[in-house]
Amino acid sequence: SRPAFKDSVWWTGDEDMDWVARFHDTGEDGIFGTNDPGENDGIPTQGEPNFGKTDLHESDQIGLTGFKINRIAPGKSNPGGETDGIVFWNDPGAKVFWPQKLYEQFTGYGGQNPFGAPIQNDYNIGFLFASGTFKLPAGSRERFSLALAFGNSLYDLRKTVSIVQQIYNANYQFAVPPPRPTLTAETGDGFVKLTWDDAAERSIDPISYKNDFEGYKIYRSTDPEFRDPRVISNGQGTGTMVFGKPLAQFDLVDDVQGYSNLAVDGVQYFLGENTGIRHDYVDTTAVNGQLYYYAIVAYDYGDDSLGFYPSENAVSVSHTVRGGIILPPNIVEVRPEPKVSGFVPASTGTVRHTKGNGIGTVKLEIVNSDSIPNNRTMVIRFRNTDPKNIRPDYYEIVDSATSFVYLDHGTDLNGTGRGEASISTGLKAVISTISAPVLDTTNSGFTVNSSANFKTITTFEATANVKQEKRRSMYPKNIRILFGDTVMDVSYRLGFPTPSRPAKFAVYAVNDDNSLSKLRFAFTNVDGDSTFGANGETISILDTTTQQNFPGIPDIVWSIKIDTSGQYLRGPLQKPKAGDEFRIALKIPFSNADEFTFSTTAQLINAQKAKSDFASQPYVVPNPYVGAASFEPEKFAISGRGERRMEFRNLPVNAVVRIYTVNGTLVQTLRQDGSNSGYAAWNLRTKDNMDVAPGLYVYHVDGNDAGTFIGKFAIIK
């Protein structure tokens, strides 16, 4: 059960067999990527994790050999109490040499007890721990492990000690969540569309050596500290948990669901309810103008045997000294707003099946219009991790001109729409293909002009070693059986009752270039006429490259039997003649021989559409402004109200908004910032940076070619 044994590589110097090169071959400094001695050499080196001096279970430890409690000062209820006069330094005047005194005390010379006796209550006390003896030559180093545990009660203290012991037993290696996903967002009128990658889904936990990824959670907040979702308190109601109430949750369809077995502070972790994994989500409850922070976290299912509670990625935002924020890759800051007048979202061209004959469908969804590149031709290709698999294991999206890989590991081939999205292109392919080759009954059988008038039963012989989803030397390929008047081949001997016989036909596999390759076959010839057409006769197509079912006997892949049911309606059996042909046609899944091509067009502003959109007229929110707007932010680290905010919406790109008093005095000039968001925000301050007075105001919108508009609004403070 040891990790190195499972990895099939271990070293005798690694006493407990837990050093695994792909996780621990860091070199002497214990850090990957520094190219120090021993890094990536495939051999354990002192200083690397889980080996020698850094491995708790391999180190030769002395342990705690002495412990003494000393009374430093009396307490309030015992003001005149005796103290021990302990001061830990040399006092030549008193001739008390503390190093020698402590050495003699804790090594037990002279019969002294190295462990101090209990003392009275209400004292300020000092602890002295001792571990020895050992030699410490100049320049050498020894490591000590020490834990000081605290608790508000005996229960809390025991819990803390248990956690510390668990950390120590785990060699100071902590359970870690899956790698952090990267989140992108697109906003629109009343919605936020989120997209994230699948970086978390193929990771291995460095402690349990398992792929323990279980799902994703999405958190939404109106403040960067993510206080909004933190509504889950501990079992005693005395504090909040590090995780909170998610906006949405997606988990794997597996045996892991419901609440975790382990609990922290009386709270179990909810692992999901087998909803299935997604990589995009649309929040339609978002309010226009409100600033939101969204976080995507990947979580694992923990490990009951190791005592690891499920863990998820951190949701942490850093602040600059001037009040700005720094967002990690799994958090975005967005404000949903209507688009500018004339906005046309990105699009894709028709998906064309340019290579291959695989069966299935390919559709495209745009999950982030902002990321769609303009005028690019992209190719969808299919790949296998196991070359024996017929159905692909994943697909990739590649730029046909630059060969840049936009998506390298799309795995949803069942058309669920839950597959990976390309963060860099804002695209998601919805691909559906069959799970294994199937017989194309419409195009199989004798061709139209053949003389044979009987039906056949064509069967794929799915034995333990002939699997329909696995590739073989002549499978999956279409089959052609060509008939003649003279002997064209000799059948393979499978033993009684299938001896080797001359045959007036030959069996061929159709290659990708439409050339033919002759195949071996067995032939049960009931009437001995060397052709196929008597009741009870069977042609068995063989794979002679393998003999796994029975030693010395090739595997049977296809069998073709004569079916005489209803033959009386067709008359006496008529056998095939020269020039007749029998076909086995297959429908096969997509494979690395298949490619799909499509083009992309980026989002744009259409001038003509901008004019028609502008006809619906700009507007102001809130109108009237009464004291505050719901989407106003609070100030960071400053008391009092945050910045005031009104928004002028439904603006064309680069529009200019001028605000006037009813007397015609210019109050402020605003400009749309040139982005695709069709609004301009105002902080209710004049062009002289003064607070605006309450009252009625007039605004003028200059939409350039789109036109002009005049409106009014009121401010009530």
ChimeraX attribute file (.defattr): number of C-alpha atoms within 10 A of each C-alpha:
attribute: neighborCount
match mode: 1-to-1
recipient: residues
	/A:1	7
	/A:2	11
	/A:3	17
	/A:4	17
	/A:5	14
	/A:6	13
	/A:7	14
	/A:8	8
	/A:9	14
	/A:10	21
	/A:11	15
	/A:12	7
	/A:13	14
	/A:14	18
	/A:15	16
	/A:16	18
	/A:17	19
	/A:18	22
	/A:19	28
	/A:20	26
	/A:21	19
	/A:22	11
	/A:23	16
	/A:24	24
	/A:25	25
	/A:26	26
	/A:27	25
	/A:28	19
	/A:29	17
	/A:30	20
	/A:31	16
	/A:32	16
	/A:33	10
	/A:34	12
	/A:35	13
	/A:36	14
	/A:37	12
	/A:38	19
	/A:39	23
	/A:40	17
	/A:41	12
	/A:42	15
	/A:43	17
	/A:44	26
	/A:45	23
	/A:46	16
	/A:47	20
	/A:48	25
	/A:49	26
	/A:50	27
	/A:51	25
	/A:52	21
	/A:53	16
	/A:54	17
	/A:55	22
	/A:56	18
	/A:57	16
	/A:58	15
	/A:59	12
	/A:60	10
	/A:61	12
	/A:62	10
	/A:63	11
	/A:64	11
	/A:65	15
	/A:66	19
	/A:67	16
	/A:68	17
	/A:69	16
	/A:70	19
	/A:71	19
	/A:72	17
	/A:73	19
	/A:74	18
	/A:75	14
	/A:76	11
	/A:77	10
	/A:78	13
	/A:79	11
	/A:80	10
	/A:81	14
	/A:82	12
	/A:83	14
	/A:84	11
	/A:85	10
	/A:86	11
	/A:87	9
	/A:88	11
	/A:89	10
	/A:90	13
	/A:91	11
	/A:92	8
	/A:93	6
	/A:94	7
	/A:95	8
	/A:96	13
	/A:97	13
	/A:98	15
	/A:99	12
	/A:100	10
	/A:101	10
	/A:102	16
	/A:103	15
	/A:104	15
	/A:105	19
	/A:106	21
	/A:107	18
	/A:108	15
	/A:109	11
	/A:110	8
	/A:111	9
	/A:112	11
	/A:113	15
	/A:114	19
	/A:115	17
	/A:116	13
	/A:117	10
	/A:118	9
	/A:119	11
	/A:120	9
	/A:121	11
	/A:122	15
	/A:123	20
	/A:124	13
	/A:125	17
	/A:126	13
	/A:127	12
	/A:128	13
	/A:129	14
	/A:130	19
	/A:131	15
	/A:132	14
	/A:133	11
	/A:134	8
	/A:135	8
	/A:136	9
	/A:137	7
	/A:138	6
	/A:139	5
	/A:140	7
	/A:141	7
	/A:142	8
	/A:143	8
	/A:144	7
	/A:145	8
	/A:146	10
	/A:147	10
	/A:148	7
	/A:149	14
	/A:150	13
	/A:151	12
	/A:152	7
	/A:153	9
	/A:154	10
	/A:155	10
	/A:156	14
	/A:157	14
	/A:158	14
	/A:159	16
	/A:160	17
	/A:161	17
	/A:162	13
	/A:163	14
	/A:164	17
	/A:165	14
	/A:166	17
	/A:167	14
	/A:168	16
	/A:169	13
	/A:170	16
	/A:171	16
	/A:172	15
	/A:173	14
	/A:174	13
	/A:175	21
	/A:176	18
	/A:177	23
	/A:178	25
	/A:179	20
	/A:180	20
	/A:181	23
	/A:182	20
	/A:183	21
	/A:184	27
	/A:185	24
	/A:186	19
	/A:187	24
	/A:188	18
	/A:189	17
	/A:190	17
	/A:191	19
	/A:192	24
	/A:193	18
	/A:194	22
	/A:195	26
	/A:196	22
	/A:197	22
	/A:198	22
	/A:199	14
	/A:200	24
	/A:201	20
	/A:202	13
	/A:203	16
	/A:204	18
	/A:205	19
	/A:206	16
	/A:207	18
	/A:208	15
	/A:209	14
	/A:210	12
	/A:211	16
	/A:212	21
	/A:213	25
	/A:214	27
	/A:215	26
	/A:216	26
	/A:217	22
	/A:218	19
	/A:219	22
	/A:220	23
	/A:221	18
	/A:222	18
	/A:223	16
	/A:224	24
	/A:225	15
	/A:226	19
	/A:227	12
	/A:228	14
	/A:229	16
	/A:230	17
	/A:231	13
	/A:232	15
	/A:233	17
	/A:234	16
	/A:235	15
	/A:236	9
	/A:237	10
	/A:238	9
	/A:239	12
	/A:240	13
	/A:241	15
	/A:242	13
	/A:243	19
	/A:244	17
	/A:245	15
	/A:246	16
	/A:247	14
	/A:248	13
	/A:249	23
	/A:250	20
	/A:251	23
	/A:252	19
	/A:253	15
	/A:254	11
	/A:255	8
	/A:256	15
	/A:257	17
	/A:258	13
	/A:259	15
	/A:260	19
	/A:261	15
	/A:262	16
	/A:263	16
	/A:264	12
	/A:265	15
	/A:266	11
	/A:267	16
	/A:268	17
	/A:269	18
	/A:270	14
	/A:271	24
	/A:272	21
	/A:273	17
	/A:274	18
	/A:275	14
	/A:276	16
	/A:277	19
	/A:278	22
	/A:279	21
	/A:280	21
	/A:281	15
	/A:282	15
	/A:283	15
	/A:284	12
	/A:285	9
	/A:286	20
	/A:287	18
	/A:288	19
	/A:289	24
	/A:290	18
	/A:291	18
	/A:292	21
	/A:293	19
	/A:294	24
	/A:295	29
	/A:296	29
	/A:297	26
	/A:298	27
	/A:299	25
	/A:300	25
	/A:301	24
	/A:302	26
	/A:303	18
	/A:304	12
	/A:305	7
	/A:306	13
	/A:307	14
	/A:308	18
	/A:309	19
	/A:310	26
	/A:311	19
	/A:312	25
	/A:313	22
	/A:314	16
	/A:315	19
	/A:316	15
	/A:317	13
	/A:318	13
	/A:319	14
	/A:320	8
	/A:321	7
	/A:322	7
	/A:323	11
	/A:324	10
	/A:325	14
	/A:326	12
	/A:327	17
	/A:328	17
	/A:329	14
	/A:330	22
	/A:331	25
	/A:332	19
	/A:333	17
	/A:334	17
	/A:335	21
	/A:336	21
	/A:337	24
	/A:338	20
	/A:339	22
	/A:340	25
	/A:341	31
	/A:342	23
	/A:343	21
	/A:344	17
	/A:345	16
	/A:346	19
	/A:347	19
	/A:348	19
	/A:349	13
	/A:350	13
	/A:351	17
	/A:352	13
	/A:353	17
	/A:354	12
	/A:355	13
	/A:356	14
	/A:357	17
	/A:358	21
	/A:359	16
	/A:360	16
	/A:361	16
	/A:362	16
	/A:363	13
	/A:364	17
	/A:365	14
	/A:366	19
	/A:367	25
	/A:368	25
	/A:369	21
	/A:370	20
	/A:371	20
	/A:372	24
	/A:373	18
	/A:374	16
	/A:375	12
	/A:376	16
	/A:377	18
	/A:378	22
	/A:379	22
	/A:380	20
	/A:381	21
	/A:382	22
	/A:383	21
	/A:384	15
	/A:385	9
	/A:386	11
	/A:387	13
	/A:388	12
	/A:389	18
	/A:390	23
	/A:391	26
	/A:392	22
	/A:393	18
	/A:394	18
	/A:395	24
	/A:396	18
	/A:397	25
	/A:398	19
	/A:399	16
	/A:400	16
	/A:401	10
	/A:402	10
	/A:403	11
	/A:404	12
	/A:405	16
	/A:406	18
	/A:407	20
	/A:408	16
	/A:409	20
	/A:410	22
	/A:411	16
	/A:412	19
	/A:413	26
	/A:414	16
	/A:415	16
	/A:416	12
	/A:417	20
	/A:418	18
	/A:419	23
	/A:420	24
	/A:421	28
	/A:422	28
	/A:423	23
	/A:424	16
	/A:425	20
	/A:426	23
	/A:427	25
	/A:428	25
	/A:429	24
	/A:430	21
	/A:431	21
	/A:432	19
	/A:433	20
	/A:434	17
	/A:435	16
	/A:436	17
	/A:437	21
	/A:438	16
	/A:439	16
	/A:440	14
	/A:441	12
	/A:442	8
	/A:443	13
	/A:444	18
	/A:445	22
	/A:446	21
	/A:447	13
	/A:448	10
	/A:449	9
	/A:450	17
	/A:451	17
	/A:452	19
	/A:453	16
	/A:454	23
	/A:455	17
	/A:456	17
	/A:457	12
	/A:458	20
	/A:459	13
	/A:460	16
	/A:461	17
	/A:462	13
	/A:463	12
	/A:464	8
	/A:465	15
	/A:466	21
	/A:467	15
	/A:468	20
	/A:469	19
	/A:470	17
	/A:471	16
	/A:472	18
	/A:473	11
	/A:474	21
	/A:475	19
	/A:476	23
	/A:477	20
	/A:478	22
	/A:479	25
	/A:480	23
	/A:481	18
	/A:482	19
	/A:483	23
	/A:484	17
	/A:485	14
	/A:486	14
	/A:487	15
	/A:488	15
	/A:489	17
	/A:490	18
	/A:491	24
	/A:492	21
	/A:493	17
	/A:494	17
	/A:495	10
	/A:496	8
	/A:497	11
	/A:498	16
	/A:499	14
	/A:500	18
	/A:501	19
	/A:502	18
	/A:503	23
	/A:504	21
	/A:505	25
	/A:506	19
	/A:507	22
	/A:508	21
	/A:509	22
	/A:510	17
	/A:511	14
	/A:512	12
	/A:513	6
	/A:514	9
	/A:515	9
	/A:516	15
	/A:517	13
	/A:518	15
	/A:519	18
	/A:520	17
	/A:521	26
	/A:522	24
	/A:523	27
	/A:524	25
	/A:525	24
	/A:526	17
	/A:527	13
	/A:528	12
	/A:529	13
	/A:530	22
	/A:531	24
	/A:532	28
	/A:533	21
	/A:534	21
	/A:535	15
	/A:536	14
	/A:537	17
	/A:538	22
	/A:539	19
	/A:540	23
	/A:541	26
	/A:542	21
	/A:543	21
	/A:544	17
	/A:545	11
	/A:546	18
	/A:547	15
	/A:548	13
	/A:549	14
	/A:550	9
	/A:551	9
	/A:552	11
	/A:553	17
	/A:554	22
	/A:555	22
	/A:556	22
	/A:557	22
	/A:558	20
	/A:559	19
	/A:560	19
	/A:561	20
	/A:562	18
	/A:563	16
	/A:564	17
	/A:565	10
	/A:566	10
	/A:567	13
	/A:568	9
	/A:569	7
	/A:570	12
	/A:571	10
	/A:572	11
	/A:573	17
	/A:574	14
	/A:575	15
	/A:576	24
	/A:577	19
	/A:578	14
	/A:579	13
	/A:580	19
	/A:581	21
	/A:582	19
	/A:583	18
	/A:584	20
	/A:585	20
	/A:586	22
	/A:587	20
	/A:588	24
	/A:589	23
	/A:590	29
	/A:591	23
	/A:592	18
	/A:593	13
	/A:594	18
	/A:595	19
	/A:596	18
	/A:597	20
	/A:598	18
	/A:599	19
	/A:600	19
	/A:601	17
	/A:602	17
	/A:603	18
	/A:604	14
	/A:605	16
	/A:606	12
	/A:607	16
	/A:608	12
	/A:609	14
	/A:610	22
	/A:611	18
	/A:612	14
	/A:613	19
	/A:614	20
	/A:615	14
	/A:616	10
	/A:617	17
	/A:618	22
	/A:619	20
	/A:620	20
	/A:621	16
	/A:622	18
	/A:623	15
	/A:624	16
	/A:625	19
	/A:626	12
	/A:627	10
	/A:628	17
	/A:629	18
	/A:630	11
	/A:631	18
	/A:632	17
	/A:633	16
	/A:634	15
	/A:635	12
	/A:636	15
	/A:637	7
	/A:638	9
	/A:639	8
	/A:640	9
	/A:641	11
	/A:642	13
	/A:643	14
	/A:644	19
	/A:645	20
	/A:646	21
	/A:647	20
	/A:648	20
	/A:649	23
	/A:650	23
	/A:651	31
	/A:652	33
	/A:653	26
	/A:654	20
	/A:655	23
	/A:656	19
	/A:657	22
	/A:658	16
	/A:659	24
	/A:660	18
	/A:661	16
	/A:662	13
	/A:663	8
	/A:664	10
	/A:665	11
	/A:666	15
	/A:667	20
	/A:668	19
	/A:669	15
	/A:670	18
	/A:671	18
	/A:672	22
	/A:673	15
	/A:674	13
	/A:675	12
	/A:676	25
	/A:677	24
	/A:678	27
	/A:679	30
	/A:680	20
	/A:681	18
	/A:682	18
	/A:683	14
	/A:684	20
	/A:685	16
	/A:686	16
	/A:687	14
	/A:688	9
	/A:689	11
	/A:690	10
	/A:691	12
	/A:692	16
	/A:693	14
	/A:694	14
	/A:695	14
	/A:696	14
	/A:697	19
	/A:698	19
	/A:699	23
	/A:700	17
	/A:701	23
	/A:702	19
	/A:703	22
	/A:704	13
	/A:705	12
	/A:706	22
	/A:707	16
	/A:708	17
	/A:709	16
	/A:710	15
	/A:711	14
	/A:712	17
	/A:713	17
	/A:714	16
	/A:715	18
	/A:716	13
	/A:717	11
